[in-house]
Amino acid sequence: MNNENKISHVSYQDYPKEAVVLGNLSVKFMKQSRFVPLYLKEDTLGIAMAEPGDIGATEALKFAYGLNIETSEGKPEDIAEAIERLYGAGRQSIETIIQEADKNIYADLGESGAVGGEADIAHLRDLASEAPIIRLVNRLILHAVELRASDIHFEPFENEFKVRYRIDGVLHEAESPPSRLQAAIISRVKIMSKLDIAERRLPQDGRIKLRVADKETDFRVSTVPTIFGESLVMRILDRENLVLDLEKLGFPPDMLSRYNELIAQPYGMILVTGPTGSGKTSTLYTTLAKINSSENKIITLEDPVEYQMRGVNQIQVNPKIGLTFAGGLRSIVRQDPDIILVGEIRDRETAEIAVQSALTGHLLFSTLHTNDAAGAITRLLDMGVEHFLLSSTLLGILAQRLVRVICPHCKTQIMPDEKLLRSMNLQAGEAESISFFAGTGCEECRSTGFRGRMGIFEYLPVDADIRKEINEKSGTETIRTAAIRKGLVTLRQDGWRKVREGVTTIPEVLRVTLEM
């Protein structure tokens, strides 16, 4: 071996993320000789060894594969961990694990794969506890976390059982198991989240805390019955992905300074609006993190509590035992809080108590499902909130959406077609002075051209003119026109700003915003 004189040391972060594929390489041999492949370049194989002087192992590799061997020295514990991570059972392909589980279940259930009746519940529990099913569910979860997915969808259909991951707000199909594994997989997740596997006719909700990829991750589990079996969704609540920085969320500097002034007010009501999955929770948690201090008592009422925040009293809504948003909010006010977060205003009772709380010296944050900022005002008026109370308590409304960010690894300058430019009220001539970008697709972004998401925002401060419109019970369009006259930047305009900055693309902005 020629490389003994220039042995380098390798640290754990230098080990590959994916296994170096070599035909017939035995994991047992790697463990015995305490080495792991680092790279394969043309006719050279790089390995990390606990004992670089072990000529027997390097000569065996050279003879078996006809390659030159470059040796680096690694810590024995790092090598053992890398072998397990890259070549252990947990790293089998999903396809291999599915085949193994399918063979196992096929033998137990027969070709139909049917499970039903009370007598079969114990048998189903046994199937869900079989090693191949456990390994399959674990691998699907690990794969979702590695891909930065926010949700895993297990969906039964007439002739297939689909597994899909939501990545950056868009669903992508994963390797789907055969239909006969459906009952065992769903039961396995239900057992993990301490749900009743015998109950398949009613929706259920649960939580799981798992250590995935060396970090604690929470999962929120929801099941609903469909005509072809139970549909199950796992929401991945990764605390490390929670960005507690308003600027990193995508706030433009001018809007950020005005929003910071707004949240520094001693009392009043601040609303964040947008559909499910538009990042409202992240914005509110980031806001609370910014104003959280030893001088302020903060109480939240959430359904469910997604992330735990230090120094904040968080309450989980539970309608089954009578703990609703309205009932919880009544009790919160008696706890002497300075700042209150109500997860969502869903009905007249909650809206009225929220307004009363803001009137009596509390700073209250909440969310509404409306398309834009102006729509939140008419929604509250429609719920029955008195216009004079709303005009005296409402401080400001923030509407938001999430757009996918162009992948930095495959970002390329492009020129959009004229139809897209016209949709942004832009003529072809004007576009020549603007640099447009898009992702061509690469390994880092799984060929989507996008990696990560950022917020686009519409901020409506409630000033004297808007209060006048509220008192006159004006409609959404009238309020919106008054706000635009005073300089309101709409969601689409903020999205267009991010297109010009090279952050996202025109189709992304069009996908999440309405034409106004």
Solvent accessible surface area in square Angstrom, and as a share of the most:
residue,aa,sasa,rsa
1,M,52,0.23
2,N,140,0.72
3,N,23,0.12
4,E,74,0.33
5,N,153,0.79
6,K,145,0.61
7,I,57,0.29
8,S,61,0.39
9,H,146,0.65
10,V,22,0.13
11,S,48,0.31
12,Y,66,0.25
13,Q,154,0.68
14,D,89,0.46
15,Y,10,0.04
16,P,25,0.16
17,K,176,0.75
18,E,118,0.53
19,A,33,0.26
20,V,19,0.11
21,V,130,0.75
22,L,23,0.12
23,G,53,0.51
24,N,160,0.82
25,L,28,0.14
26,S,50,0.32
27,V,49,0.28
28,K,142,0.60
29,F,59,0.24
30,M,0,0.00
31,K,108,0.46
32,Q,129,0.57
33,S,18,0.12
34,R,95,0.35
35,F,0,0.00
36,V,0,0.00
37,P,0,0.00
38,L,21,0.11
39,Y,70,0.27
40,L,78,0.39
41,K,131,0.56
42,E,173,0.78
43,D,77,0.40
44,T,23,0.13
45,L,0,0.00
46,G,1,0.01
47,I,0,0.00
48,A,0,0.00
49,M,0,0.00
50,A,14,0.11
51,E,93,0.42
52,P,18,0.11
53,G,61,0.58
54,D,47,0.24
55,I,83,0.42
56,G,53,0.51
57,A,4,0.03
58,T,1,0.00
59,E,70,0.31
60,A,45,0.35
61,L,2,0.01
62,K,64,0.27
63,F,187,0.78
64,A,69,0.53
65,Y,59,0.22
66,G,64,0.62
67,L,23,0.12
68,N,80,0.41
69,I,3,0.01
70,E,71,0.32
71,T,7,0.04
72,S,18,0.11
73,E,55,0.25
74,G,6,0.06
75,K,125,0.53
76,P,60,0.38
77,E,110,0.49
78,D,22,0.12
79,I,2,0.01
80,A,60,0.47
81,E,87,0.39
82,A,0,0.00
83,I,2,0.01
84,E,91,0.41
85,R,77,0.28
86,L,6,0.03
87,Y,46,0.17
88,G,10,0.10
89,A,51,0.40
90,G,37,0.36
91,R,53,0.20
92,Q,56,0.25
93,S,60,0.39
94,I,15,0.08
95,E,93,0.42
96,T,61,0.35
97,I,0,0.00
98,I,15,0.08
99,Q,105,0.46
100,E,57,0.25
101,A,0,0.00
102,D,26,0.13
103,K,152,0.64
104,N,44,0.23
105,I,0,0.00
106,Y,90,0.34
107,A,84,0.65
108,D,69,0.36
109,L,33,0.16
110,G,33,0.32
111,E,130,0.58
112,S,94,0.61
113,G,9,0.09
114,A,76,0.59
115,V,23,0.13
116,G,40,0.38
117,G,53,0.51
118,E,144,0.64
119,A,97,0.75
120,D,48,0.25
121,I,21,0.11
122,A,67,0.52
123,H,67,0.30
124,L,3,0.02
125,R,114,0.42
126,D,87,0.45
127,L,1,0.01
128,A,0,0.00
129,S,58,0.38
130,E,59,0.26
131,A,58,0.45
132,P,14,0.09
133,I,0,0.00
134,I,50,0.25
135,R,65,0.24
136,L,0,0.00
137,V,0,0.00
138,N,70,0.36
139,R,24,0.09
140,L,0,0.00
141,I,3,0.01
142,L,36,0.18
143,H,50,0.23
144,A,0,0.00
145,V,18,0.10
146,E,78,0.35
147,L,28,0.14
148,R,77,0.28
149,A,7,0.06
150,S,31,0.20
151,D,7,0.04
152,I,0,0.00
153,H,25,0.11
154,F,0,0.00
155,E,23,0.10
156,P,7,0.04
157,F,87,0.36
158,E,124,0.56
159,N,133,0.68
160,E,82,0.37
161,F,1,0.00
162,K,41,0.17
163,V,0,0.00
164,R,60,0.22
165,Y,3,0.01
166,R,73,0.27
167,I,11,0.06
168,D,15,0.08
169,G,16,0.15
170,V,41,0.24
171,L,48,0.24
172,H,39,0.17
173,E,104,0.47
174,A,18,0.14
175,E,84,0.38
176,S,46,0.30
177,P,4,0.02
178,P,42,0.27
179,S,50,0.32
180,R,62,0.23
181,L,0,0.00
182,Q,31,0.14
183,A,31,0.24
184,A,1,0.01
185,I,0,0.00
186,I,6,0.03
187,S,5,0.03
188,R,41,0.15
189,V,0,0.00
190,K,1,0.01
191,I,45,0.23
192,M,29,0.13
193,S,5,0.03
194,K,181,0.77
195,L,27,0.13
196,D,77,0.40
197,I,3,0.01
198,A,43,0.33
199,E,34,0.15
200,R,76,0.28
201,R,192,0.70
202,L,108,0.54
203,P,81,0.51
204,Q,26,0.12
205,D,111,0.57
206,G,14,0.14
207,R,94,0.34
208,I,13,0.06
209,K,117,0.49
210,L,45,0.23
211,R,160,0.58
212,V,11,0.06
213,A,59,0.46
214,D,110,0.57
215,K,49,0.21
216,E,86,0.38
217,T,1,0.00
218,D,11,0.06
219,F,0,0.00
220,R,60,0.22
221,V,0,0.00
222,S,45,0.29
223,T,1,0.00
224,V,70,0.40
225,P,53,0.33
226,T,59,0.34
227,I,158,0.80
228,F,84,0.35
229,G,28,0.27
230,E,13,0.06
231,S,17,0.11
232,L,0,0.00
233,V,41,0.24
234,M,0,0.00
235,R,61,0.22
236,I,13,0.06
237,L,2,0.01
238,D,9,0.05
239,R,96,0.35
240,E,126,0.57
241,N,95,0.49
242,L,29,0.14
243,V,60,0.34
244,L,91,0.45
245,D,55,0.28
246,L,8,0.04
247,E,110,0.49
248,K,142,0.60
249,L,26,0.13
250,G,6,0.06
251,F,5,0.02
252,P,9,0.06
253,P,108,0.68
254,D,72,0.37
255,M,3,0.01
256,L,25,0.13
257,S,58,0.37
258,R,93,0.34
259,Y,0,0.00
260,N,45,0.23
261,E,113,0.51
262,L,14,0.07
263,I,6,0.03
264,A,78,0.61
265,Q,75,0.33
266,P,99,0.62
267,Y,123,0.47
268,G,2,0.02
269,M,0,0.00
270,I,0,0.00
271,L,0,0.00
272,V,0,0.00
273,T,0,0.00
274,G,0,0.00
275,P,63,0.39
276,T,111,0.64
277,G,50,0.48
278,S,4,0.03
279,G,16,0.16
280,K,19,0.08
281,T,50,0.29
282,S,34,0.22
283,T,1,0.00
284,L,5,0.03
285,Y,2,0.01
286,T,2,0.01
287,T,0,0.00
288,L,1,0.01
289,A,36,0.28
290,K,116,0.49
291,I,26,0.13
292,N,46,0.24
293,S,48,0.31
294,S,114,0.74
295,E,142,0.63
296,N,49,0.25
297,K,74,0.31
298,I,0,0.00
299,I,4,0.02
300,T,0,0.00
301,L,0,0.00
302,E,9,0.04
303,D,57,0.29
304,P,29,0.18
305,V,19,0.11
306,E,27,0.12
307,Y,30,0.11
308,Q,121,0.54
309,M,24,0.11
310,R,230,0.84
311,G,63,0.60
312,V,16,0.09
313,N,71,0.37
314,Q,44,0.20
315,I,55,0.28
316,Q,80,0.35
317,V,7,0.04
318,N,51,0.26
319,P,84,0.53
320,K,192,0.81
321,I,134,0.68
322,G,54,0.52
323,L,55,0.27
324,T,57,0.33
325,F,11,0.05
326,A,5,0.04
327,G,26,0.25
328,G,2,0.02
329,L,0,0.00
330,R,112,0.41
331,S,55,0.36
332,I,1,0.01
333,V,47,0.27
334,R,184,0.67
335,Q,105,0.47
336,D,119,0.61
337,P,6,0.04
338,D,60,0.31
339,I,8,0.04
340,I,0,0.00
341,L,4,0.02
342,V,0,0.00
343,G,21,0.20
344,E,32,0.15
345,I,3,0.02
346,R,120,0.44
347,D,68,0.35
348,R,138,0.50
349,E,80,0.36
350,T,1,0.00
351,A,0,0.00
352,E,66,0.29
353,I,24,0.12
354,A,0,0.00
355,V,1,0.00
356,Q,89,0.40
357,S,2,0.01
358,A,1,0.01
359,L,70,0.35
360,T,93,0.54
361,G,41,0.40
362,H,18,0.08
363,L,4,0.02
364,L,0,0.00
365,F,0,0.00
366,S,0,0.00
367,T,8,0.04
368,L,1,0.01
369,H,77,0.34
370,T,9,0.05
371,N,88,0.45
372,D,8,0.04
373,A,0,0.00
374,A,2,0.02
375,G,11,0.10
376,A,0,0.00
377,I,0,0.00
378,T,22,0.13
379,R,95,0.35
380,L,0,0.00
381,L,31,0.16
382,D,122,0.63
383,M,35,0.16
384,G,24,0.24
385,V,6,0.04
386,E,85,0.38
387,H,46,0.21
388,F,109,0.45
389,L,39,0.19
390,L,0,0.00
391,S,7,0.04
392,S,72,0.46
393,T,3,0.02
394,L,0,0.00
395,L,35,0.17
396,G,0,0.00
397,I,1,0.00
398,L,1,0.00
399,A,0,0.00
400,Q,3,0.01
401,R,18,0.07
402,L,36,0.18
403,V,0,0.00
404,R,34,0.13
405,V,34,0.20
406,I,5,0.02
407,C,0,0.00
408,P,92,0.58
409,H,116,0.52
410,C,14,0.09
411,K,87,0.37
412,T,61,0.35
413,Q,113,0.50
414,I,74,0.38
415,M,110,0.49
416,P,14,0.09
417,D,88,0.46
418,E,100,0.45
419,K,155,0.66
420,L,43,0.21
421,L,4,0.02
422,R,135,0.49
423,S,38,0.25
424,M,18,0.08
425,N,132,0.67
426,L,15,0.07
427,Q,110,0.49
428,A,46,0.36
429,G,53,0.51
430,E,93,0.42
431,A,0,0.00
432,E,137,0.62
433,S,105,0.67
434,I,34,0.17
435,S,50,0.32
436,F,4,0.02
437,F,56,0.23
438,A,23,0.18
439,G,21,0.20
440,T,100,0.58
441,G,24,0.23
442,C,34,0.20
443,E,167,0.75
444,E,84,0.38
445,C,5,0.03
446,R,102,0.37
447,S,87,0.56
448,T,46,0.27
449,G,2,0.02
450,F,29,0.12
451,R,84,0.31
452,G,22,0.21
453,R,84,0.31
454,M,47,0.21
455,G,1,0.01
456,I,0,0.00
457,F,1,0.00
458,E,2,0.01
459,Y,9,0.04
460,L,3,0.01
461,P,48,0.30
462,V,9,0.05
463,D,44,0.23
464,A,75,0.58
465,D,66,0.34
466,I,3,0.01
467,R,82,0.30
468,K,122,0.52
469,E,25,0.11
470,I,0,0.00
471,N,68,0.35
472,E,106,0.47
473,K,130,0.55
474,S,16,0.10
475,G,39,0.38
476,T,44,0.26
477,E,116,0.52
478,T,68,0.40
479,I,0,0.00
480,R,6,0.02
481,T,67,0.39
482,A,4,0.03
483,A,5,0.04
484,I,77,0.39
485,R,176,0.64
486,K,116,0.49
487,G,49,0.47
488,L,16,0.08
489,V,37,0.21
490,T,13,0.08
491,L,10,0.05
492,R,43,0.16
493,Q,95,0.42
494,D,0,0.00
495,G,0,0.00
496,W,36,0.13
497,R,50,0.18
498,K,8,0.04
499,V,2,0.01
500,R,110,0.40
501,E,111,0.50
502,G,3,0.03
503,V,32,0.18
504,T,1,0.01
505,T,14,0.08
506,I,4,0.02
507,P,70,0.44
508,E,4,0.02
509,V,0,0.00
510,L,47,0.23
511,R,113,0.41
512,V,27,0.16
513,T,12,0.07
514,L,99,0.49
515,E,138,0.62
516,M,128,0.57
